[in-house]
């Protein structure tokens, strides 16, 4: 029995050593020679928008990086956004489609089974590509992708570094993906000071610092008011806009056109002859950037687009979502005088009230993401 016991102890010691060797290490990695094989995990809505703002900070994109984008099979818009991003550099987007690990609002228990299903395809993508770097920012699909990277590390196939950029939506907490990957990602960034204080091992990559400058000459826009609920449903916001009083309040502010993007929720009945009603459109970013007023759920992608283009934004949080992160984001943005926010029942009174002074959102991103990439691939 003694040799068997010794063998078990030796195996456990070896296993513990391999697990320790796989964990992130401080310091820089040797630079990658030639083009960097990058694997970027996209998610519907805000995750994808945030990812492309991060990738857009990297210099020499065409000559230095060869990127493959991981997109969930139920994601309507991310493939098109990847194609548009790569088109600006004169090249096609490489897309890898995987089953979605977790839908918005899906319970954590049922997410176990959908994540396992997603893992099979995710492992195949990672192990066939063997990327030099994985970047992700919160969609559930990133967890099996990162697990595959650790599989490659553990068995000595390749040490694939991971950068995790927590979503702008997470103000004073980490997302479920963030909690899982906090100690596993080689670099972990956050966007707000409250969550950075809770997790001091993260790197702060936020843009806001008090006081921000006053927005002295806000753009007038096209005379369009855009109501948007994102890629899911938010019937409370649609119902708050579905009245002649709502249209009258907009008209007093010089609005000549109303566009309502309703997602997969209810259809407005009282304003359907006076507004353009859309389920979803890939032209939504263009509508946002030209609107005189945006009334939106607190989705990080929509918020970021509005702030970077100085759009007037009224945020109406969708409190039906898990963790209620939309209220937290709305409150934090309002603290910097960047947006107005209210609940659906108060929308009309906000529209009828005098507009408060707005401040300018910093256009220049922090260099933290670029520094993380340089640390890991040169």
C-alpha positions in Angstrom: 0.0 0.0 0.0 2.9 2.3 0.7 4.0 2.7 -3.0 0.4 3.4 -4.0 0.1 6.1 -1.3 3.4 7.6 -2.4 2.2 7.6 -6.0 -1.1 9.4 -5.0 0.8 12.0 -3.0 3.2 12.6 -5.9 0.3 12.9 -8.4 -1.4 15.4 -6.1 1.8 17.4 -5.8 2.3 17.4 -9.5 -1.3 18.5 -10.1 -1.0 21.3 -7.6 2.2 22.5 -9.3 0.6 22.4 -12.7 -2.4 24.4 -11.5 -0.1 27.0 -9.8 2.0 27.2 -13.0 -1.1 28.0 -15.0 -2.1 31.0 -12.9 -1.3 34.6 -14.1 2.1 35.9 -13.3 3.2 39.5 -12.8 5.5 41.1 -15.4 5.6 41.2 -19.2 5.5 38.3 -21.6 8.0 37.8 -24.4 6.9 39.7 -27.6 5.1 37.7 -30.3 7.0 37.6 -33.5 5.0 38.5 -36.6 1.3 39.0 -36.6 -0.5 38.5 -33.3 -3.3 35.9 -33.5 -6.0 37.6 -31.5 -9.3 36.0 -30.4 -11.9 38.6 -29.4 -15.1 37.4 -27.8 -18.1 39.5 -28.8 -21.5 39.8 -27.0 -24.8 41.2 -28.1 -25.4 44.9 -27.6 -23.1 46.8 -25.3 -20.4 44.2 -25.0 -19.6 44.4 -28.7 -19.7 48.2 -28.8 -17.3 48.4 -25.9 -15.0 45.8 -27.4 -14.6 47.7 -30.6 -13.8 50.9 -28.7 -11.1 49.0 -27.0 -9.7 47.4 -30.2 -9.8 50.8 -31.9 -7.2 52.1 -29.4 -4.6 49.6 -30.7 -2.1 51.0 -33.2 -1.0 49.3 -36.4 -4.1 47.0 -36.4 -3.8 45.8 -39.9 0.0 45.1 -39.8 0.2 43.8 -36.2 -3.0 41.8 -35.5 -4.9 39.0 -37.2 -8.2 38.9 -35.3 -10.9 36.1 -35.1 -14.2 37.2 -33.6 -16.2 34.7 -31.5 -19.9 35.4 -31.9 -22.9 33.6 -30.3 -25.3 31.9 -32.7 -28.3 34.0 -31.5 -26.4 37.3 -31.7 -28.1 39.5 -34.4 -25.6 42.3 -34.8 -22.1 41.5 -33.8 -20.9 39.8 -37.0 -22.0 42.9 -39.0 -20.1 45.2 -36.6 -17.0 43.1 -36.9 -17.3 43.2 -40.7 -17.7 47.0 -40.6 -14.7 47.4 -38.2 -12.4 45.3 -40.4 -13.7 47.0 -43.6 -12.1 50.3 -42.4 -8.8 48.5 -42.6 -9.5 47.0 -46.1 -9.9 43.4 -44.9 -12.6 40.8 -44.1 -13.7 39.8 -40.6 -13.0 36.2 -39.5 -16.0 34.9 -37.5 -16.3 31.8 -35.3 -19.9 31.1 -34.3 -20.5 29.2 -31.0 -23.7 28.4 -29.1 -24.6 31.1 -26.6 -23.6 30.3 -23.1 -26.2 32.4 -21.4 -29.1 34.5 -22.6 -29.9 37.9 -20.9 -32.1 37.1 -17.9 -31.5 33.3 -18.0 -31.3 31.7 -14.6 -27.9 30.7 -13.3 -29.0 27.1 -12.9 -30.0 26.6 -16.5 -26.9 28.5 -17.6 -24.9 25.5 -16.4 -26.2 23.3 -19.2 -26.1 25.9 -22.0 -22.5 26.8 -20.9 -21.5 23.2 -21.2 -23.0 23.1 -24.7 -21.1 26.3 -25.6 -17.9 24.8 -24.2 -17.6 22.0 -26.7 -17.6 24.4 -29.7 -15.5 27.0 -27.7 -12.8 24.4 -27.0 -12.7 23.5 -30.7 -12.2 27.1 -31.7 -9.4 27.8 -29.2 -7.5 24.6 -29.7 -7.7 24.8 -33.5 -6.6 28.5 -33.7 -4.2 28.5 -30.7 -4.4 32.3 -30.5 -1.6 34.4 -29.0 -4.1 36.5 -26.9 -7.8 36.3 -25.9 -9.7 39.5 -25.1 -13.2 39.5 -23.6 -15.4 41.8 -21.6 -18.3 39.9 -20.0 -20.6 37.9 -22.2 -21.1 34.4 -20.9 -19.6 32.9 -24.0 -16.2 34.1 -22.8 -16.1 31.7 -19.8 -15.8 28.5 -21.9 -13.4 30.2 -24.3 -11.1 31.1 -21.3 -11.5 27.6 -19.9 -10.1 26.3 -23.2 -7.1 28.6 -22.9 -6.5 27.1 -19.4 -6.8 23.6 -20.8 -4.0 24.5 -23.3 -1.9 25.9 -20.4 -2.4 22.9 -18.1 -1.3 20.4 -20.7 1.6 22.5 -21.9 0.2 23.1 -25.4 0.5 26.9 -25.2 0.3 29.6 -22.7 -2.5 31.8 -24.1 -2.8 35.1 -22.1 -6.2 36.6 -21.3 -7.3 40.2 -21.0 -10.7 40.7 -19.3 -12.2 44.3 -19.6 -15.2 44.5 -17.3 -18.2 46.2 -18.9 -19.1 49.8 -18.3 -22.4 48.5 -16.9 -20.7 47.2 -13.8 -20.3 50.2 -11.4 -19.9 48.7 -7.9 -19.8 45.0 -8.6 -18.4 42.5 -11.1 -20.5 40.5 -13.6 -20.8 36.8 -13.1 -18.2 36.3 -15.8 -15.9 38.8 -14.1 -16.2 37.0 -10.7 -15.2 33.7 -12.4 -12.3 35.2 -14.3 -11.0 37.7 -11.7 -8.1 35.5 -10.6 -7.6 33.8 -13.9 -7.2 36.6 -16.4 -3.7 37.9 -16.9 -4.9 41.5 -17.0 -8.3 42.6 -15.6 -9.6 46.2 -16.1 -12.7 48.0 -14.7 -14.4 51.2 -15.8 -15.5 52.8 -12.5 -13.9 53.8 -9.2 -16.4 52.1 -6.9 -15.7 48.6 -8.3 -11.9 49.3 -8.5 -11.9 50.1 -4.8 -13.7 46.8 -4.1 -11.2 44.9 -6.2 -7.8 46.7 -6.0 -6.0 44.0 -8.0 -7.8 45.3 -11.1 -6.6 48.1 -13.3 -8.7 51.2 -13.5 -9.5 52.1 -17.1 -12.3 54.6 -16.6 -12.5 58.0 -18.3 -14.5 60.0 -15.7 -13.0 62.2 -13.0 -14.7 65.1 -11.2 -15.2 67.7 -12.2 -15.8 67.2 -16.0 -15.9 70.3 -18.2 -19.2 71.8 -19.1 -20.5 70.8 -22.6 -20.6 74.4 -23.9 -21.9 73.8 -27.5 -24.0 70.6 -27.6 -24.9 69.5 -31.1 -28.4 70.2 -32.3 -28.8 66.9 -34.1 -31.3 66.1 -36.9 -34.5 66.9 -35.0 -35.1 63.2 -34.3 -36.0 61.7 -30.9 -34.9 58.0 -30.7 -36.4 55.7 -28.1 -34.4 52.4 -27.9 -34.7 49.3 -25.6 -31.7 47.4 -27.0 -31.7 43.8 -28.0 -34.2 42.5 -25.5 -37.6 43.9 -24.3 -38.6 46.8 -22.0 -42.3 47.2 -22.2 -42.3 49.7 -19.4 -40.3 52.2 -21.5 -42.5 51.5 -24.6 -45.7 52.1 -22.6 -44.3 55.4 -21.2 -43.7 56.7 -24.7 -47.1 55.5 -26.1 -49.2 58.6 -25.6 -50.1 61.8 -27.4 -48.8 63.7 -24.3 -45.3 62.2 -25.0 -45.4 63.4 -28.6 -46.6 66.9 -27.5 -43.7 67.2 -25.1 -41.2 66.3 -27.8 -42.8 68.7 -30.2 -42.3 71.6 -27.8 -38.5 70.8 -27.8 -38.3 71.0 -31.6 -38.5 67.3 -32.3 -39.9 66.6 -35.8 -39.4 62.9 -36.1 -39.8 60.1 -33.5 -38.2 56.6 -33.9 -39.1 53.8 -31.5 -36.9 50.7 -31.5 -39.0 48.3 -29.4 -36.8 45.1 -29.5 -38.9 42.0 -29.1 -41.4 43.6 -26.7 -44.9 45.2 -27.0 -46.0 47.3 -30.0 -47.0 50.9 -29.3 -50.6 51.5 -30.3 -51.3 55.2 -29.6 -48.4 56.7 -31.5 -48.0 54.1 -34.3 -49.2 56.5 -37.0 -46.9 59.3 -35.8 -43.6 57.5 -35.2 -41.4 55.0 -37.0 -41.6 51.7 -35.2 -38.7 49.3 -35.5 -37.9 45.9 -34.0 -34.2 46.2 -34.5 -32.0 47.8 -37.2 -28.2 47.6 -37.8 -28.5 51.4 -38.5 -29.2 52.0 -34.8 -25.6 53.4 -34.1 -26.1 55.9 -37.0 -29.5 56.9 -35.6 -28.0 57.5 -32.2 -25.2 59.6 -33.5 -27.5 61.9 -35.4 -30.4 62.2 -32.9 -31.3 65.4 -31.1 -32.6 63.3 -28.1 -32.1 59.7 -27.1 -34.3 58.0 -24.6 -32.8 54.7 -23.8 -32.4 51.8 -21.4 -29.1 51.9 -19.6 -27.3 49.6 -22.0 -23.6 50.2 -21.9 -23.2 50.3 -25.7 -26.0 52.8 -26.3 -24.8 55.0 -23.4 -21.2 55.0 -24.7 -22.3 55.9 -28.2 -24.4 58.8 -26.9 -21.7 60.1 -24.6 -18.9 60.0 -27.2 -21.1 61.9 -29.7 -22.5 64.4 -27.2 -26.1 63.3 -27.6 -28.6 64.4 -25.1 -29.6 61.3 -23.3 -32.4 60.4 -20.9 -31.7 57.0 -19.3 -34.6 54.8 -18.2 -33.2 51.7 -16.4 -34.7 48.4 -17.1 -35.1 47.2 -13.6 -36.3 43.7 -14.6 -32.8 42.7 -15.5 -30.8 40.6 -13.0 -28.6 42.5 -10.5 -30.3 45.8 -11.4 -27.0 47.1 -12.8 -28.9 49.6 -15.0 -30.0 51.7 -12.1 -26.4 51.7 -10.7 -25.0 52.8 -14.1 -27.7 55.6 -14.5 -27.0 56.9 -11.0 -23.2 57.0 -11.6 -23.6 58.8 -15.0 -26.0 61.3 -13.4 -23.5 61.9 -10.6 -21.1 63.3 -13.3 -23.9 65.4 -14.9 -23.6 63.3 -18.1 -27.2 62.2 -18.4 -30.7 62.6 -16.9 -32.3 59.5 -15.6 -35.8 58.5 -14.4 -38.1 55.6 -14.1 -40.8 55.0 -16.8 -43.6 56.6 -14.8 -41.6 59.9 -14.5 -40.5 60.2 -18.1 -43.1 62.7 -19.2 -42.3 65.0 -16.2 -38.6 64.9 -17.0 -39.3 65.9 -20.7 -41.5 68.8 -19.5 -38.9 70.1 -17.0 -36.0 72.5 -17.9 -32.9 70.8 -19.3 -30.1 70.7 -16.8 -26.5 71.6 -17.6 -24.6 68.8 -19.2 -20.9 68.0 -18.9 -18.6 66.6 -21.6 -17.6 63.0 -21.6 -13.9 62.5 -22.2 -13.3 61.5 -25.8 -9.8 60.2 -25.3 -9.8 56.7 -23.9 -7.4 55.6 -21.2 -4.3 53.8 -22.5 -4.8 50.9 -20.1 -6.1 48.4 -22.6 -3.3 49.2 -25.1 -0.7 48.8 -22.2 -2.2 45.4 -21.2 -1.9 44.2 -24.8 1.7 45.4 -25.1 2.6 43.7 -21.8 1.3 40.4 -23.0 2.2 40.2 -26.7 4.7 43.1 -27.2 
